[in-house]
Amino acid sequence: MRNKAIINEMSIQYGITAKRSDTVKNIKILSSIDAYKYAKMFYFEDINIYESFFVIFLDRIKNTKGYAKISQGGTSGTIIDIKILYYLVITCLADSIILVHNHPSGNLQPSNQDKDITNKIKNALSYSDISLVDHIIITDKSYYSFADEGNL
């Protein structure tokens, strides 16, 4: 799918593409531990260096359809552009999603910004009948689940 914008009679094409990966297999995610294990497959040694934000796409019966990196930031934060996230969710026809980001500090507690972006994304998705299953914060040793903690 290609999107086009016309600016001063010049045609500009832009797009975001997804590639199929043989390194991360599709699985059924039924719990936060399943989501954590799946996410650990696409976080590497950089999990302790900088913060990255991913989305896992799910079908109606919670099988993974894939994942995408939404943003990569510095050692203490990253900026999430909801338009990009929403575009990818719609493009892959996801029925639900799981948000994932890491805290390089090792602190698993969600910040106020983490809570705010979670609520903002959940609200945006509700207009398209797409559910936010969970938002997990991961470190190399453990994770925090918004759903398990009743914060979703």
C-alpha positions as a Markdown table, in Angstrom:
| # | Residue | x | y | z |
|---|---|---|---|---|
| 1 | Met | 0.0 | 0.0 | 0.0 |
| 2 | Arg | 1.4 | 3.4 | -0.9 |
| 3 | Asn | 0.3 | 6.7 | 0.4 |
| 4 | Lys | 0.7 | 9.9 | -1.6 |
| 5 | Ala | 0.7 | 13.5 | -0.7 |
| 6 | Ile | 0.7 | 16.3 | -3.2 |
| 7 | Ile | 2.7 | 19.4 | -2.1 |
| 8 | Asn | 3.2 | 22.3 | -4.6 |
| 9 | Glu | 2.4 | 20.0 | -7.5 |
| 10 | Met | 5.2 | 17.6 | -6.5 |
| 11 | Ser | 4.3 | 14.0 | -5.7 |
| 12 | Ile | 5.9 | 12.7 | -2.6 |
| 13 | Gln | 5.5 | 9.0 | -1.7 |
| 14 | Tyr | 6.0 | 7.6 | 1.7 |
| 15 | Gly | 5.3 | 4.4 | 3.5 |
| 16 | Ile | 6.1 | 2.0 | 6.3 |
| 17 | Thr | 6.7 | -1.6 | 5.4 |
| 18 | Ala | 6.8 | -4.7 | 7.4 |
| 19 | Lys | 9.0 | -7.7 | 6.8 |
| 20 | Arg | 8.4 | -11.2 | 7.7 |
| 21 | Ser | 11.1 | -12.6 | 10.1 |
| 22 | Asp | 12.1 | -16.2 | 10.4 |
| 23 | Thr | 13.7 | -15.6 | 13.8 |
| 24 | Val | 10.5 | -14.8 | 15.7 |
| 25 | Lys | 7.8 | -17.4 | 15.3 |
| 26 | Asn | 4.0 | -16.8 | 15.6 |
| 27 | Ile | 2.6 | -18.1 | 18.9 |
| 28 | Lys | -0.6 | -17.8 | 20.9 |
| 29 | Ile | -0.3 | -15.3 | 23.8 |
| 30 | Leu | -2.7 | -16.1 | 26.6 |
| 31 | Ser | -0.8 | -14.5 | 29.5 |
| 32 | Ser | 1.6 | -11.7 | 30.4 |
| 33 | Ile | 4.4 | -14.3 | 30.8 |
| 34 | Asp | 3.7 | -15.4 | 27.2 |
| 35 | Ala | 4.0 | -11.8 | 26.0 |
| 36 | Tyr | 7.2 | -11.3 | 28.0 |
| 37 | Lys | 8.8 | -14.4 | 26.5 |
| 38 | Tyr | 7.7 | -13.3 | 23.0 |
| 39 | Ala | 9.1 | -9.8 | 23.5 |
| 40 | Lys | 12.4 | -11.1 | 24.8 |
| 41 | Met | 12.9 | -12.7 | 21.3 |
| 42 | Phe | 13.3 | -9.2 | 19.7 |
| 43 | Tyr | 15.0 | -7.4 | 22.5 |
| 44 | Phe | 18.8 | -8.0 | 22.6 |
| 45 | Glu | 21.7 | -6.6 | 24.6 |
| 46 | Asp | 20.3 | -3.2 | 23.9 |
| 47 | Ile | 17.6 | -3.9 | 26.5 |
| 48 | Asn | 19.9 | -2.4 | 29.1 |
| 49 | Ile | 21.1 | 0.6 | 27.0 |
| 50 | Tyr | 18.2 | 2.5 | 25.5 |
| 51 | Glu | 14.4 | 2.5 | 25.7 |
| 52 | Ser | 12.5 | 1.0 | 22.8 |
| 53 | Phe | 8.8 | 0.7 | 22.3 |
| 54 | Phe | 7.2 | -2.2 | 20.4 |
| 55 | Val | 3.7 | -3.4 | 19.6 |
| 56 | Ile | 2.7 | -7.0 | 19.2 |
| 57 | Phe | -0.2 | -7.6 | 16.8 |
| 58 | Leu | -2.7 | -10.3 | 17.6 |
| 59 | Asp | -5.6 | -11.9 | 15.7 |
| 60 | Arg | -9.0 | -12.6 | 17.2 |
| 61 | Ile | -7.9 | -15.8 | 19.0 |
| 62 | Lys | -4.7 | -14.2 | 20.4 |
| 63 | Asn | -2.2 | -15.7 | 17.9 |
| 64 | Thr | 0.6 | -13.3 | 17.1 |
| 65 | Lys | 0.5 | -11.7 | 13.6 |
| 66 | Gly | 3.9 | -10.0 | 14.1 |
| 67 | Tyr | 5.4 | -7.1 | 15.9 |
| 68 | Ala | 6.9 | -3.7 | 15.1 |
| 69 | Lys | 9.3 | -1.3 | 16.7 |
| 70 | Ile | 7.4 | 2.0 | 17.1 |
| 71 | Ser | 10.2 | 4.1 | 18.6 |
| 72 | Gln | 13.7 | 4.0 | 20.0 |
| 73 | Gly | 14.9 | 6.6 | 22.5 |
| 74 | Gly | 17.6 | 7.3 | 25.0 |
| 75 | Thr | 18.5 | 5.8 | 28.3 |
| 76 | Ser | 15.5 | 7.2 | 30.1 |
| 77 | Gly | 12.7 | 7.6 | 27.6 |
| 78 | Thr | 11.3 | 7.3 | 24.1 |
| 79 | Ile | 8.6 | 9.2 | 22.2 |
| 80 | Ile | 5.6 | 7.3 | 20.8 |
| 81 | Asp | 3.8 | 8.7 | 17.8 |
| 82 | Ile | 0.3 | 7.2 | 18.0 |
| 83 | Lys | -0.3 | 7.9 | 14.3 |
| 84 | Ile | 2.5 | 5.5 | 13.4 |
| 85 | Leu | 1.2 | 2.9 | 15.8 |
| 86 | Tyr | -2.4 | 3.2 | 14.6 |
| 87 | Tyr | -1.3 | 3.0 | 11.0 |
| 88 | Leu | 0.5 | -0.3 | 11.6 |
| 89 | Val | -2.3 | -1.8 | 13.7 |
| 90 | Ile | -4.8 | -1.0 | 11.0 |
| 91 | Thr | -2.5 | -2.1 | 8.1 |
| 92 | Cys | -2.0 | -5.5 | 9.5 |
| 93 | Leu | -5.7 | -5.9 | 10.5 |
| 94 | Ala | -4.9 | -6.6 | 14.1 |
| 95 | Asp | -7.9 | -7.5 | 16.3 |
| 96 | Ser | -5.9 | -6.6 | 19.5 |
| 97 | Ile | -2.4 | -5.5 | 20.5 |
| 98 | Ile | 0.1 | -5.7 | 23.3 |
| 99 | Leu | 2.4 | -2.8 | 24.0 |
| 100 | Val | 5.9 | -3.5 | 25.1 |
| 101 | His | 8.7 | -1.3 | 26.2 |
| 102 | Asn | 11.8 | -1.7 | 28.3 |
| 103 | His | 13.3 | 0.3 | 31.2 |
| 104 | Pro | 17.1 | 0.2 | 30.9 |
| 105 | Ser | 17.3 | 1.3 | 34.6 |
| 106 | Gly | 15.9 | -2.1 | 35.7 |
| 107 | Asn | 13.0 | -0.3 | 37.5 |
| 108 | Leu | 9.8 | -2.1 | 36.6 |
| 109 | Gln | 7.4 | 0.5 | 38.0 |
| 110 | Pro | 5.4 | 2.5 | 35.3 |
| 111 | Ser | 6.0 | 6.2 | 35.1 |
| 112 | Asn | 3.2 | 8.7 | 34.8 |
| 113 | Gln | 4.1 | 9.0 | 31.2 |
| 114 | Asp | 3.8 | 5.2 | 30.8 |
| 115 | Lys | 0.3 | 5.4 | 32.3 |
| 116 | Asp | -0.7 | 8.4 | 30.2 |
| 117 | Ile | 0.4 | 6.9 | 26.8 |
| 118 | Thr | -1.3 | 3.6 | 27.7 |
| 119 | Asn | -4.6 | 5.3 | 28.4 |
| 120 | Lys | -4.3 | 7.5 | 25.3 |
| 121 | Ile | -3.6 | 4.4 | 23.0 |
| 122 | Lys | -6.4 | 2.4 | 24.6 |
| 123 | Asn | -8.8 | 5.2 | 24.0 |
| 124 | Ala | -7.7 | 5.7 | 20.4 |
| 125 | Leu | -8.0 | 2.0 | 19.6 |
| 126 | Ser | -11.5 | 1.8 | 21.1 |
| 127 | Tyr | -12.9 | 3.8 | 18.1 |
| 128 | Ser | -11.9 | 0.9 | 15.8 |
| 129 | Asp | -13.0 | -2.0 | 18.1 |
| 130 | Ile | -9.4 | -3.0 | 18.6 |
| 131 | Ser | -8.5 | -4.0 | 22.1 |
| 132 | Leu | -5.4 | -3.3 | 24.1 |
| 133 | Val | -4.7 | -6.6 | 25.8 |
| 134 | Asp | -1.7 | -5.5 | 27.9 |
| 135 | His | 1.2 | -3.1 | 28.2 |
| 136 | Ile | 4.3 | -4.7 | 29.6 |
| 137 | Ile | 7.4 | -3.1 | 30.8 |
| 138 | Ile | 10.4 | -5.4 | 30.6 |
| 139 | Thr | 13.9 | -5.7 | 31.8 |
| 140 | Asp | 16.5 | -8.4 | 31.1 |
| 141 | Lys | 15.3 | -10.2 | 34.3 |
| 142 | Ser | 11.6 | -9.6 | 34.7 |
| 143 | Tyr | 8.5 | -7.6 | 33.7 |
| 144 | Tyr | 5.5 | -5.6 | 34.8 |
| 145 | Ser | 2.1 | -6.1 | 33.3 |
| 146 | Phe | -0.5 | -3.3 | 33.3 |
| 147 | Ala | -3.3 | -6.0 | 32.9 |
| 148 | Asp | -2.1 | -8.2 | 35.8 |
| 149 | Glu | -1.8 | -5.2 | 38.1 |
| 150 | Gly | -5.3 | -3.9 | 37.2 |
| 151 | Asn | -4.0 | -0.8 | 35.5 |
| 152 | Leu | -5.5 | -1.3 | 32.1 |
